[in-house]
Amino acid sequence: MSRPQRLSLIHKLQEARHSRVISYVTSTRPNLEVQMAMDSIRRIYDHVAAIQRPKEEVKIDLFLHSNGGDGTVPWRLVTLIREYANRFTVLVPFHAFSAATLTALGADAVVMHPMGMLGPTDATVGNEFNPPDPRNPARNIGISVEDVTAFIALIKEEAGIQHEDQLMEIIKVLADKVHPLALGNVKRSISQSRMMARKLLSHHMDSVRDNHKIDELVDKLTSKLYYHGHPINRTEAKEEIGLGTVELPSPVVEKLMWDLFLDYEEEMEMETPFDAGAEFLDSFPAQVAGTPNTTPPRIAKLAIIESMLRTDSSEMRYELTGTKNPGGGTQVSLVKLSQRWTLDTTPPIAPPATPPTAPPATPATP
């Protein structure tokens, strides 16, 4: 679809929901996955500030699709939107994992499509002290918080090792493989994730009266699902996790949510794995060995923030260079030319034509 057609869907969704809809979609394209990041907050501010209505009159629906990202983004995103909205809802068409799930915890309502999924909120820690990836030593692998705690539980519960001296030896083995500062960061991330979930839930739950229920929700989402990639469907979210804010959309809203997601999916090529080699060979199927070739610049969409007022797109501009070697293989390299946010404020819907003014009637001749 073109942008005007997509914004027409947003307009219809707003009409059906009696709200203002803001989309925040990050790429979940294989090999080009993009995280929720703090730079998006600056763009979302422009969308909410442009509404220019009294807070008590404003309902904001955040149409959210992401596999997660920076764990500090949900707090800043939720508190920013609540500055401008009397009621805040998250619409989940498909993926809302990790940091996106935390964002949903801060909403008054979470409207989930049948394909909608939340996920555990345990963090995956990444810093310079993490161990190198065995498949790519140039990059460090992330450490799942729950993997570390599960390792300790495995030693205690399954292997039956309880003696303090034996446990210390096991910890030494772990510290030989993983830098102690990386392990310390794991503990800090556990505390941060739990604190963030509590603060976000307290936006619509009483932190004193509902303290026990909040603790149960946080425990289930941070440590009791065991696997970070576990997809939580809407029935599980409401009945097993106990997230009472989960709502089912009406048939009209359900269709609009999915149609809008499908448009973003197509726009960002999320069903097609990003493969620089395949792209290059598609452009140069018949190469001469030893002769380098370069594609014209291309654009990959990394994230889109969109409302009826404007469209902000994070884009990577790149080109591919490749040379066929005598053995028949081709070495391809990607050159990133730029990565930036672009803005489109073209009016999405043409204003209705003004009816022509009728000429004044000529007085009848007596």
Residue frames relative to the residue before (quaternion, step in Angstrom):
aa qw qx qy qz dx dy dz
M 1.0000 0.0000 0.0000 0.0000 0.00 0.00 0.00
S 0.4755 -0.6171 0.5327 0.3306 3.53 -1.28 0.38
R 0.6838 -0.4761 0.3451 0.4320 3.56 -1.25 0.28
P 0.6529 0.5036 -0.3515 0.4434 3.68 0.81 -0.76
Q 0.6475 0.5078 -0.3308 0.4620 3.61 0.99 -0.72
R 0.6516 0.5074 -0.3184 0.4654 3.58 1.02 -0.80
L 0.6656 0.4878 -0.3069 0.4742 3.56 0.97 -0.80
S 0.5593 0.5714 -0.3923 0.4547 3.56 1.20 -0.40
L 0.6290 0.5169 -0.3292 0.4783 3.59 1.07 -0.70
I 0.6359 0.5155 -0.3287 0.4711 3.59 0.99 -0.82
H 0.6312 0.5346 -0.3255 0.4581 3.57 1.02 -0.83
K 0.6698 0.4881 -0.2968 0.4745 3.59 0.93 -0.89
L 0.6340 0.5245 -0.3258 0.4657 3.58 1.05 -0.76
Q 0.6333 0.5222 -0.3198 0.4732 3.56 1.04 -0.77
E 0.6544 0.5117 -0.3130 0.4604 3.56 0.96 -0.87
A 0.6855 0.4825 -0.2881 0.4628 3.58 0.96 -0.84
R 0.7447 0.4010 -0.2013 0.4941 3.58 1.10 -0.76
H 0.2909 -0.7619 0.5167 0.2606 3.61 1.27 -0.32
S 0.5651 0.5805 -0.3640 0.4596 3.54 0.94 0.97
R 0.4295 -0.6070 0.5649 0.3578 3.53 -1.38 -0.20
V 0.1973 -0.8005 0.5593 0.0864 3.59 -0.69 1.08
I 0.0304 -0.7511 0.6595 0.0044 3.54 -1.03 0.95
S 0.2436 -0.7711 0.5733 0.1320 3.58 -0.77 1.04
Y 0.0072 0.7488 -0.6627 -0.0087 3.55 -1.12 0.77
V 0.0747 0.8128 -0.5604 0.1404 3.53 -0.21 1.35
T 0.0860 -0.7771 0.6213 0.0514 3.59 -0.79 1.02
S 0.6048 -0.5999 0.3866 0.3535 3.55 -1.08 0.72
T 0.0763 -0.7543 0.6500 0.0512 3.54 -1.03 0.91
R 0.2725 0.7807 -0.5060 0.2453 3.54 1.22 0.57
P 0.5057 -0.6502 0.4599 0.3317 3.63 -0.78 0.90
N 0.8290 0.1450 -0.1867 0.5068 3.56 -0.95 1.07
L 0.7534 0.2341 -0.2014 0.5806 3.60 1.24 0.16
E 0.2065 0.7946 -0.5377 0.1923 3.56 0.93 0.93
V 0.1555 -0.8004 0.5774 0.0422 3.57 -0.92 0.95
Q 0.3760 -0.7539 0.5033 0.1921 3.55 -0.93 0.93
M 0.5507 -0.5196 0.5205 0.3948 3.52 -1.34 0.33
A 0.0009 0.8277 -0.5575 0.0638 3.57 -0.73 1.04
M 0.6608 -0.5586 0.3422 0.3663 3.54 -1.22 0.55
D 0.5885 0.5856 -0.3905 0.3979 3.62 1.08 -0.50
S 0.5763 0.5918 -0.3793 0.4168 3.60 1.20 -0.40
I 0.5769 0.6109 -0.3797 0.3872 3.59 1.10 -0.63
R 0.6190 0.5493 -0.3401 0.4466 3.58 1.03 -0.79
R 0.6868 0.4643 -0.2874 0.4797 3.61 0.96 -0.78
I 0.6434 0.5154 -0.3354 0.4559 3.59 0.95 -0.78
Y 0.5734 0.5785 -0.3797 0.4386 3.59 1.10 -0.64
D 0.6509 0.5237 -0.3275 0.4415 3.60 0.90 -0.86
H 0.6512 0.5167 -0.3141 0.4585 3.58 1.06 -0.70
V 0.7167 0.4376 -0.2726 0.4697 3.60 0.81 -0.94
A 0.6511 0.5215 -0.3265 0.4445 3.60 0.99 -0.77
A 0.6506 0.5395 -0.3159 0.4311 3.59 1.12 -0.65
I 0.4984 0.6609 -0.4365 0.3526 3.62 1.20 -0.22
Q 0.0659 -0.8698 0.4867 0.0471 3.57 1.13 -0.76
R 0.5041 0.5729 -0.4773 0.4357 3.54 0.77 1.13
P 0.6081 -0.5372 0.4099 0.4168 3.62 -1.12 0.45
K 0.6125 -0.6036 0.3720 0.3496 3.55 -0.97 0.91
E 0.6752 0.5199 -0.3087 0.4224 3.59 0.90 -0.89
E 0.6794 0.4747 -0.2929 0.4767 3.61 1.24 -0.27
V 0.6732 0.5423 -0.2714 0.4230 3.57 1.26 -0.29
K 0.0597 -0.7349 0.6752 0.0232 3.54 -1.06 0.96
I 0.1030 -0.8058 0.5823 0.0325 3.60 -0.71 1.05
D 0.1455 -0.7458 0.6462 0.0704 3.53 -0.99 1.00
L 0.1798 -0.7669 0.6086 0.0954 3.57 -0.76 1.07
F 0.2156 -0.7625 0.6028 0.0934 3.56 -0.53 1.26
L 0.0032 0.8701 -0.4840 0.0926 3.56 -0.10 1.35
H 0.0888 0.7574 -0.6431 0.0699 3.56 -0.92 1.01
S 0.3380 0.7230 -0.5409 0.2656 3.58 -0.59 1.16
N 0.4109 -0.6822 0.5422 0.2678 3.55 -1.25 0.48
G 0.7149 -0.4416 0.2455 0.4834 3.59 1.26 0.20
G 0.0262 0.8128 -0.5818 0.0116 3.54 -1.24 -0.38
D 0.8375 -0.1226 0.1330 0.5157 3.53 -1.16 -0.78
G 0.4144 -0.7597 0.4526 0.2152 3.58 -0.65 1.13
T 0.6283 0.5227 -0.3497 0.4579 3.60 1.24 -0.17
V 0.5208 0.6698 -0.4064 0.3390 3.60 1.21 -0.37
P 0.6428 0.5476 -0.3645 0.3924 3.69 0.79 -0.82
W 0.6570 0.5106 -0.3262 0.4485 3.59 0.89 -0.86
R 0.6933 0.4663 -0.2886 0.4675 3.60 0.84 -0.95
L 0.6510 0.5268 -0.3139 0.4474 3.58 1.02 -0.81
V 0.6856 0.4825 -0.2866 0.4637 3.59 0.84 -0.97
T 0.6913 0.4723 -0.2987 0.4580 3.60 0.83 -0.92
L 0.6131 0.5371 -0.3545 0.4582 3.61 1.08 -0.63
I 0.6834 0.4794 -0.3010 0.4610 3.60 0.77 -0.98
R 0.6667 0.5102 -0.3060 0.4489 3.59 0.98 -0.80
E 0.5315 0.6001 -0.4098 0.4352 3.61 1.23 -0.23
Y 0.7866 0.3345 -0.1378 0.5004 3.57 1.12 -0.72
A 0.7529 0.3699 -0.1948 0.5082 3.61 1.21 -0.29
N 0.4193 -0.6846 0.5443 0.2436 3.52 -1.11 0.80
R 0.7788 0.0867 -0.0506 0.6192 3.57 1.21 -0.57
F 0.1191 -0.8055 0.5805 0.0037 3.54 -0.88 1.05
T 0.0175 -0.7963 0.6031 -0.0445 3.56 -0.77 1.13
V 0.2357 -0.7303 0.6194 0.1659 3.56 -1.16 0.66
L 0.2097 -0.7525 0.6157 0.1034 3.56 -0.93 1.00
V 0.1120 -0.8113 0.5734 0.0187 3.59 -0.65 1.14
P 0.1489 -0.8187 0.5488 0.0798 3.63 -0.23 1.21
F 0.8175 0.0414 0.0369 0.5733 3.58 1.03 -0.80
H 0.8317 -0.0392 0.0512 0.5515 3.65 -0.15 -1.23
A 0.1456 0.7246 -0.6706 0.0640 3.55 -1.10 0.82
F 0.1149 0.8449 -0.5043 0.1362 3.53 0.50 1.27
S 0.8609 0.1925 -0.1059 0.4589 3.53 -1.40 0.33
A 0.8349 0.0519 -0.0135 0.5478 3.64 -0.48 -1.14
A 0.6132 0.5315 -0.3521 0.4664 3.61 1.13 -0.53
T 0.6147 0.5200 -0.3399 0.4860 3.59 1.11 -0.64
L 0.6262 0.5265 -0.3351 0.4674 3.59 0.98 -0.80
T 0.6222 0.5311 -0.3382 0.4651 3.59 1.01 -0.77
A 0.6546 0.5125 -0.3078 0.4628 3.59 0.96 -0.86
L 0.6027 0.5680 -0.3634 0.4266 3.61 1.06 -0.65
G 0.6975 0.4819 -0.2700 0.4566 3.58 1.11 -0.59
A 0.5739 0.6114 -0.3655 0.4040 3.59 1.30 -0.01
D 0.5516 -0.5950 0.4737 0.3426 3.57 -1.24 0.53
A 0.7846 0.0189 -0.0019 0.6196 3.57 1.19 -0.59
V 0.1681 -0.7484 0.6335 0.1018 3.56 -1.22 0.64
V 0.1292 -0.8019 0.5820 0.0397 3.58 -0.35 1.26
M 0.0792 -0.8376 0.5404 -0.0151 3.56 -0.43 1.28
H 0.4031 -0.6737 0.5790 0.2201 3.52 -0.98 1.02
P 0.6386 -0.5155 0.3788 0.4279 3.66 -1.12 0.38
M 0.6879 0.4421 -0.2765 0.5049 3.60 1.17 -0.54
G 0.4852 0.6995 -0.4149 0.3211 3.58 1.28 -0.18
M 0.0310 -0.7987 0.6006 -0.0179 3.56 -1.07 0.82
L 0.1959 -0.7113 0.6614 0.1352 3.52 -1.16 0.80
G 0.1986 -0.7905 0.5644 0.1307 3.59 -1.27 0.02
P 0.6803 -0.4612 0.3609 0.4407 3.57 -1.27 0.20
T 0.3574 -0.7596 0.5119 0.1822 3.57 -1.14 0.66
D 0.3553 0.7080 -0.5293 0.3040 3.60 1.16 0.41
A 0.4456 -0.7386 0.4519 0.2273 3.55 -0.92 0.95
T 0.2331 -0.6874 0.6559 0.2071 3.52 -1.37 0.35
V 0.2606 -0.8207 0.4989 0.0982 3.53 -0.46 1.29
G 0.0035 0.7953 -0.6061 0.0121 3.54 -0.97 0.88
N 0.2610 0.7399 -0.5989 0.1605 3.59 -0.82 0.98
E 0.7365 -0.4552 0.2742 0.4184 3.57 -1.29 0.13
F 0.6527 0.5181 -0.3204 0.4504 3.59 1.23 -0.29
N 0.4738 0.6757 -0.4458 0.3467 3.60 1.25 -0.05
P 0.5589 -0.6150 0.4255 0.3583 3.61 -1.10 0.57
P 0.5637 -0.6067 0.4309 0.3585 3.61 -1.16 0.54
D 0.5236 -0.6132 0.4954 0.3230 3.54 -1.22 0.62
P 0.4503 -0.7081 0.4628 0.2858 3.65 -0.63 1.02
R 0.6852 0.4790 -0.2874 0.4674 3.61 1.10 -0.63
N 0.7831 0.0806 -0.0330 0.6158 3.56 1.25 -0.45
P 0.2125 -0.8406 0.4850 0.1146 3.60 0.23 1.26
A 0.5737 0.6049 -0.3834 0.3974 3.60 1.20 -0.33
R 0.7550 0.2927 -0.1898 0.5553 3.61 1.21 -0.34
N 0.4326 -0.6839 0.5275 0.2586 3.54 -1.23 0.60
I 0.4055 -0.6972 0.5306 0.2605 3.55 -1.12 0.63
G 0.4974 -0.6363 0.4953 0.3199 3.56 -1.19 0.55
I 0.2916 -0.7341 0.5865 0.1790 3.54 -1.18 0.62
S 0.3113 -0.7426 0.5642 0.1825 3.56 -0.68 1.10
V 0.5132 -0.6513 0.4714 0.3005 3.55 -0.85 1.01
E 0.7127 0.4631 -0.2697 0.4527 3.56 0.83 -0.95
D 0.5659 0.5747 -0.3996 0.4357 3.61 1.16 -0.41
V 0.6535 0.5065 -0.3144 0.4665 3.59 1.00 -0.81
T 0.6933 0.4573 -0.2902 0.4754 3.59 0.82 -0.95
A 0.6306 0.5263 -0.3393 0.4586 3.61 1.08 -0.65
F 0.6022 0.5537 -0.3559 0.4518 3.59 1.10 -0.66
I 0.6600 0.4904 -0.3066 0.4794 3.59 0.93 -0.88
A 0.6537 0.5115 -0.3126 0.4620 3.59 0.96 -0.87
L 0.6127 0.5570 -0.3424 0.4440 3.58 1.06 -0.78
I 0.6639 0.5088 -0.2979 0.4600 3.56 0.92 -0.94
K 0.7169 0.4566 -0.2581 0.4593 3.56 0.91 -0.95
E 0.7968 0.3738 -0.1719 0.4425 3.56 0.70 -1.12
E 0.7617 0.3743 -0.2104 0.4852 3.57 0.86 -0.93
A 0.7309 0.3848 -0.2320 0.5137 3.59 0.97 -0.84
G 0.4011 -0.7599 0.4391 0.2625 3.58 1.26 -0.27
I 0.4399 0.6833 -0.4698 0.3449 3.58 1.20 0.44
Q 0.0152 0.8279 -0.5560 0.0722 3.58 -0.49 1.21
H 0.5649 0.6239 -0.3933 0.3701 3.59 1.13 -0.54
E 0.5649 -0.6518 0.3952 0.3160 3.56 -0.88 0.99
D 0.6603 0.5123 -0.3231 0.4440 3.61 0.90 -0.85
Q 0.6597 0.5012 -0.3079 0.4676 3.58 1.00 -0.83
L 0.6393 0.5235 -0.3225 0.4618 3.58 1.02 -0.81
M 0.6318 0.5318 -0.3359 0.4530 3.58 1.02 -0.77
E 0.6350 0.5212 -0.3340 0.4621 3.59 1.02 -0.73
I 0.6372 0.5186 -0.3221 0.4704 3.58 1.03 -0.80
I 0.6447 0.5174 -0.3197 0.4630 3.58 0.98 -0.86
K 0.6233 0.5360 -0.3412 0.4559 3.59 1.03 -0.73
V 0.6297 0.5247 -0.3323 0.4665 3.58 1.01 -0.81
L 0.6511 0.5113 -0.3092 0.4679 3.59 0.95 -0.90
A 0.6804 0.4959 -0.2877 0.4565 3.59 0.95 -0.93
D 0.5923 0.5518 -0.3686 0.4570 3.61 1.20 -0.43
K 0.7108 0.4388 -0.2464 0.4915 3.58 1.12 -0.68
V 0.7790 0.1937 -0.0776 0.5913 3.58 1.10 -0.79
H 0.5155 -0.6648 0.4459 0.3057 3.57 -0.76 1.06
P 0.5525 -0.6401 0.4165 0.3339 3.64 -0.89 0.88
L 0.6390 0.5205 -0.3391 0.4536 3.61 1.04 -0.67
A 0.6106 0.5254 -0.3510 0.4774 3.58 1.14 -0.58
L 0.6449 0.5047 -0.3178 0.4779 3.58 1.04 -0.76
G 0.6251 0.5287 -0.3322 0.4684 3.58 1.06 -0.71
N 0.6351 0.5273 -0.3209 0.4645 3.55 1.08 -0.74
V 0.5694 0.5845 -0.3680 0.4457 3.57 1.19 -0.59
K 0.6625 0.5017 -0.3010 0.4677 3.58 0.90 -0.95
R 0.6579 0.5052 -0.3146 0.4615 3.57 0.93 -0.86
S 0.6552 0.5175 -0.3101 0.4547 3.58 1.03 -0.78
I 0.5940 0.5509 -0.3633 0.4601 3.59 1.06 -0.69
S 0.6837 0.4876 -0.2825 0.4637 3.56 0.86 -1.02
Q 0.6512 0.5271 -0.3121 0.4481 3.57 0.97 -0.87
S 0.6640 0.5132 -0.3043 0.4507 3.58 0.91 -0.94
R 0.6770 0.4872 -0.2920 0.4681 3.58 0.92 -0.89
M 0.6474 0.5133 -0.3193 0.4642 3.57 0.96 -0.84
M 0.6511 0.5266 -0.3140 0.4474 3.58 0.95 -0.92
A 0.6560 0.5092 -0.3135 0.4605 3.59 0.92 -0.90
R 0.6505 0.5163 -0.3201 0.4558 3.60 0.95 -0.84
K 0.6741 0.5029 -0.2975 0.4519 3.59 0.86 -0.96
L 0.6709 0.4979 -0.3007 0.4599 3.58 0.97 -0.84
L 0.6554 0.5001 -0.3122 0.4721 3.59 0.95 -0.82
S 0.6344 0.5596 -0.3270 0.4213 3.59 1.08 -0.68
H 0.5042 0.6364 -0.4316 0.3929 3.59 1.25 -0.11
H 0.8134 0.1660 -0.0895 0.5503 3.59 1.08 -0.59
M 0.6790 0.3744 -0.2945 0.5586 3.59 1.30 0.26
D 0.4920 -0.6492 0.4893 0.3114 3.58 -1.12 0.64
S 0.4063 -0.7593 0.4543 0.2279 3.58 -0.48 1.20
V 0.6765 0.4481 -0.2947 0.5047 3.61 1.21 -0.41
R 0.7208 0.4447 -0.2530 0.4677 3.57 0.68 -1.10
D 0.7798 0.3237 -0.1574 0.5122 3.58 0.95 -0.90
N 0.2376 0.8262 -0.4907 0.1416 3.58 1.23 0.33
H 0.6788 0.4917 -0.2990 0.4562 3.61 0.86 -0.94
K 0.6622 0.5020 -0.3078 0.4634 3.58 0.94 -0.85
I 0.6259 0.5275 -0.3319 0.4688 3.59 1.03 -0.77
D 0.6410 0.5274 -0.3222 0.4551 3.58 0.96 -0.88
E 0.6545 0.5165 -0.3127 0.4551 3.58 0.96 -0.86
L 0.6459 0.5181 -0.3160 0.4631 3.58 0.95 -0.88
V 0.6714 0.4994 -0.2980 0.4595 3.56 0.87 -0.96
D 0.6480 0.5230 -0.3222 0.4502 3.59 0.93 -0.88
K 0.6754 0.5032 -0.3020 0.4466 3.57 0.88 -0.94
L 0.7301 0.4458 -0.2455 0.4561 3.58 0.92 -0.89
T 0.7527 0.3993 -0.2281 0.4711 3.61 1.07 -0.57
S 0.8561 0.1356 -0.0471 0.4964 3.61 1.00 -0.55
K 0.7150 0.4942 -0.2742 0.4114 3.62 1.08 -0.40
L 0.6102 0.5399 -0.3735 0.4434 3.60 1.23 0.05
Y 0.3846 -0.8056 0.3839 0.2359 3.55 1.44 -0.07
Y 0.8055 0.2025 -0.1001 0.5479 3.61 0.92 -0.73
H 0.4649 -0.7247 0.4367 0.2605 3.57 -0.62 1.20
G 0.7193 0.4523 -0.2598 0.4588 3.60 1.06 -0.65
H 0.3811 0.7444 -0.4850 0.2560 3.60 1.22 0.11
P 0.2730 -0.7715 0.5495 0.1683 3.64 -0.69 1.03
I 0.2029 -0.7838 0.5798 0.0911 3.58 -0.74 1.09
N 0.2326 -0.7836 0.5586 0.1409 3.59 -0.47 1.16
R 0.7157 -0.4954 0.2776 0.4066 3.56 -1.24 0.29
T 0.6237 0.5251 -0.3456 0.4645 3.60 1.08 -0.65
E 0.6609 0.4975 -0.2963 0.4774 3.57 0.94 -0.91
A 0.6371 0.5435 -0.3327 0.4336 3.58 0.95 -0.86
K 0.7315 0.4323 -0.2335 0.4727 3.56 0.92 -0.91
E 0.7986 0.3599 -0.1700 0.4515 3.57 0.73 -1.07
E 0.7636 0.3536 -0.2045 0.5000 3.61 0.99 -0.73
I 0.6984 0.4154 -0.2689 0.5171 3.58 0.94 -0.84
G 0.3815 -0.7532 0.4566 0.2805 3.58 1.11 -0.69
L 0.3880 0.7080 -0.4969 0.3184 3.58 1.16 0.56
G 0.2247 -0.8482 0.4703 0.0946 3.55 0.01 1.35
T 0.5896 0.5939 -0.3693 0.4041 3.59 1.22 -0.20
V 0.4961 0.6698 -0.4297 0.3473 3.61 1.24 -0.19
E 0.0347 -0.7917 0.6095 -0.0217 3.55 -0.93 1.01
L 0.3844 -0.6830 0.5664 0.2549 3.56 -1.25 0.48
P 0.4320 -0.7039 0.4920 0.2755 3.60 -0.93 0.80
S 0.5531 -0.5493 0.4881 0.3926 3.54 -1.27 0.33
P 0.6724 -0.4904 0.3420 0.4365 3.64 -1.16 0.34
V 0.6449 0.5179 -0.3284 0.4561 3.60 1.00 -0.79
V 0.6855 0.4748 -0.2843 0.4732 3.58 0.86 -0.97
E 0.6080 0.5626 -0.3501 0.4373 3.59 1.02 -0.78
K 0.6854 0.4727 -0.2922 0.4706 3.60 0.87 -0.92
L 0.6564 0.5117 -0.3186 0.4537 3.59 0.94 -0.86
M 0.6248 0.5378 -0.3375 0.4545 3.59 0.99 -0.79
W 0.7085 0.4582 -0.2769 0.4598 3.58 0.84 -0.92
D 0.6273 0.5285 -0.3382 0.4613 3.59 1.00 -0.77
L 0.6584 0.4990 -0.3118 0.4694 3.57 0.98 -0.84
F 0.6473 0.5077 -0.3307 0.4624 3.59 0.94 -0.80
L 0.6443 0.5350 -0.3305 0.4352 3.60 0.91 -0.87
D 0.6295 0.5269 -0.3427 0.4568 3.56 1.08 -0.65
Y 0.6541 0.4843 -0.3156 0.4878 3.59 0.96 -0.82
E 0.6125 0.5616 -0.3410 0.4396 3.57 1.02 -0.80
E 0.6855 0.4619 -0.2777 0.4895 3.57 0.97 -0.88
E 0.6480 0.5434 -0.3163 0.4298 3.58 0.90 -0.94
M 0.7745 0.3352 -0.1603 0.5119 3.59 1.00 -0.89
E 0.4113 -0.7536 0.4330 0.2747 3.60 1.36 0.26
M 0.2111 0.8427 -0.4785 0.1276 3.58 1.05 0.70
E 0.6381 0.5093 -0.3362 0.4695 3.59 1.23 -0.20
T 0.6883 0.4419 -0.2653 0.5105 3.59 1.30 -0.16
P 0.3945 -0.7208 0.5075 0.2593 3.63 -0.53 1.07
F 0.4388 -0.6709 0.5293 0.2780 3.54 -1.06 0.81
D 0.0823 0.7959 -0.5850 0.1321 3.57 -0.57 1.21
A 0.2996 -0.7952 0.5013 0.1630 3.57 -0.12 1.32
G 0.6512 0.5316 -0.3253 0.4330 3.60 0.96 -0.81
A 0.6758 0.4861 -0.2938 0.4698 3.55 0.91 -0.92
E 0.6266 0.5330 -0.3389 0.4566 3.60 1.01 -0.77
F 0.6672 0.5061 -0.3070 0.4521 3.56 0.91 -0.92
L 0.6948 0.4784 -0.2859 0.4546 3.58 0.82 -0.98
D 0.5946 0.5504 -0.3664 0.4575 3.58 1.17 -0.52
S 0.6835 0.4686 -0.2807 0.4842 3.59 1.11 -0.69
F 0.7938 0.1647 -0.0733 0.5809 3.59 1.09 -0.70
P 0.0466 -0.8487 0.5267 0.0135 3.62 0.43 1.17
A 0.7709 0.2608 -0.1478 0.5620 3.62 1.10 -0.61
Q 0.0200 0.8307 -0.5531 0.0603 3.57 0.11 1.29
V 0.3618 -0.6695 0.5980 0.2515 3.52 -1.35 0.43
A 0.4988 -0.6769 0.4496 0.3014 3.58 -0.72 1.04
G 0.8131 0.2618 -0.2138 0.4740 3.54 -0.98 0.93
T 0.6625 0.4787 -0.3092 0.4862 3.59 1.22 -0.21
P 0.3174 -0.7713 0.5161 0.1947 3.64 -0.51 1.11
N 0.1021 -0.7688 0.6288 0.0568 3.55 -1.17 0.67
T 0.1320 -0.7852 0.6026 0.0535 3.54 -1.17 0.69
T 0.4087 -0.7111 0.5176 0.2435 3.56 -0.89 0.94
P 0.5603 -0.5260 0.4845 0.4179 3.59 -1.23 0.26
P 0.6479 -0.5211 0.3668 0.4174 3.61 -1.15 0.44
R 0.1431 -0.7766 0.6113 0.0516 3.56 -1.09 0.85
I 0.2738 -0.7547 0.5743 0.1602 3.55 -1.28 0.38
A 0.1015 -0.7608 0.6390 0.0514 3.55 -1.02 0.91
K 0.3466 -0.7358 0.5464 0.1997 3.57 -0.86 1.00
L 0.2092 -0.8113 0.5406 0.0754 3.57 -0.73 1.12
A 0.7861 -0.0965 0.0858 0.6044 3.59 1.06 -0.71
I 0.1126 -0.7730 0.6207 0.0681 3.56 -1.21 0.59
I 0.0572 -0.7393 0.6705 0.0232 3.54 -1.03 0.94
E 0.0838 0.8429 -0.5087 0.1538 3.56 -0.44 1.22
S 0.0682 0.7435 -0.6645 0.0310 3.50 -1.21 0.74
M 0.7168 -0.4165 0.3092 0.4660 3.57 -1.26 -0.09
L 0.6729 0.5372 -0.2849 0.4214 3.59 1.18 -0.51
R 0.8059 -0.0850 0.1104 0.5754 3.59 1.05 -0.70
T 0.2232 -0.7361 0.6184 0.1609 3.54 -1.36 0.28
D 0.0884 -0.7681 0.6337 0.0257 3.56 -0.79 1.11
S 0.0402 -0.8050 0.5917 -0.0153 3.58 -0.78 1.04
S 0.2586 -0.7176 0.6247 0.1669 3.55 -0.99 0.91
E 0.0123 -0.8330 0.5488 -0.0692 3.55 -0.58 1.19
M 0.2172 -0.7300 0.6317 0.1446 3.52 -1.17 0.71
R 0.1609 -0.7662 0.6177 0.0744 3.56 -0.79 1.08
Y 0.0924 0.8209 -0.5482 0.1305 3.56 -0.65 1.10
E 0.1517 -0.7451 0.6311 0.1534 3.52 -1.35 0.15
L 0.3255 -0.7415 0.5599 0.1756 3.56 -1.23 0.52
T 0.0998 -0.7825 0.6140 0.0291 3.53 -0.95 0.97
G 0.0660 0.8219 -0.5612 0.0726 3.56 -0.85 0.92
T 0.1180 -0.7711 0.6224 0.0639 3.53 -1.23 0.59
K 0.3444 -0.7289 0.5572 0.1988 3.55 -0.88 0.97
N 0.2828 -0.7687 0.5492 0.1658 3.57 -0.80 1.00
P 0.6947 -0.4989 0.3049 0.4190 3.63 -1.17 0.39
G 0.6525 0.5292 -0.3237 0.4351 3.58 1.12 -0.56
G 0.6254 -0.5733 0.3234 0.4191 3.59 1.27 -0.07
G 0.6050 0.5541 -0.3619 0.4427 3.61 1.21 -0.32
T 0.2734 -0.7558 0.5734 0.1586 3.56 -1.23 0.41
Q 0.2529 -0.7503 0.5961 0.1334 3.54 -0.88 1.03
V 0.0587 -0.8172 0.5732 -0.0142 3.58 -0.59 1.16
S 0.0577 -0.7826 0.6191 0.0299 3.57 -1.00 0.82
L 0.3226 -0.7289 0.5753 0.1834 3.54 -1.13 0.76
V 0.1327 -0.7705 0.6204 0.0621 3.55 -0.91 0.95
K 0.2489 -0.7666 0.5744 0.1427 3.57 -0.58 1.15
L 0.2607 -0.7934 0.5360 0.1234 3.56 -0.56 1.18
S 0.7733 -0.1726 0.1257 0.5970 3.58 1.08 -0.74
Q 0.0665 -0.7453 0.6572 0.0905 3.52 -1.34 0.30
R 0.2200 0.7913 -0.5294 0.2124 3.57 -0.49 1.17
W 0.4994 -0.6048 0.5235 0.3329 3.51 -1.39 0.20
T 0.1374 -0.7618 0.6269 0.0877 3.55 -1.03 0.82
L 0.2528 -0.7794 0.5626 0.1100 3.56 -1.17 0.60
D 0.0332 -0.7662 0.6416 0.0070 3.54 -1.04 0.87
T 0.0081 -0.8094 0.5864 -0.0309 3.57 -0.62 1.15
T 0.2456 0.7788 -0.5350 0.2164 3.58 1.19 0.50
P 0.5136 -0.6386 0.4559 0.3473 3.63 -0.80 0.90
P 0.3989 -0.7757 0.4366 0.2204 3.61 -0.57 1.10
I 0.7891 0.2034 -0.0891 0.5727 3.55 1.04 -0.72
A 0.4325 -0.7049 0.4920 0.2719 3.56 -0.71 1.05
P 0.4846 -0.6632 0.4734 0.3182 3.60 -0.91 0.84
P 0.5744 -0.5971 0.4155 0.3753 3.59 -1.04 0.65
A 0.5519 -0.6196 0.4430 0.3396 3.52 -1.06 0.77
T 0.4234 -0.6887 0.5292 0.2576 3.53 -1.03 0.85
P 0.4380 -0.7024 0.4752 0.2984 3.60 -0.67 0.99
P 0.5335 -0.6329 0.4397 0.3486 3.61 -0.92 0.79
T 0.4616 -0.6751 0.5035 0.2787 3.53 -1.09 0.80
A 0.4079 -0.7157 0.5105 0.2467 3.56 -0.77 1.02
P 0.4970 -0.6467 0.4747 0.3308 3.59 -0.95 0.80
P 0.5865 -0.5819 0.4117 0.3845 3.61 -1.06 0.62
A 0.5293 -0.6445 0.4534 0.3144 3.52 -1.00 0.84
T 0.3922 -0.6980 0.5456 0.2476 3.57 -1.04 0.81
P 0.4741 -0.6844 0.4628 0.3044 3.57 -0.69 1.05
A 0.5048 -0.6525 0.4762 0.3044 3.54 -0.96 0.85
T 0.4299 -0.6844 0.5258 0.2651 3.52 -1.05 0.81
P 0.4462 -0.6989 0.4719 0.2996 3.54 -0.70 1.00
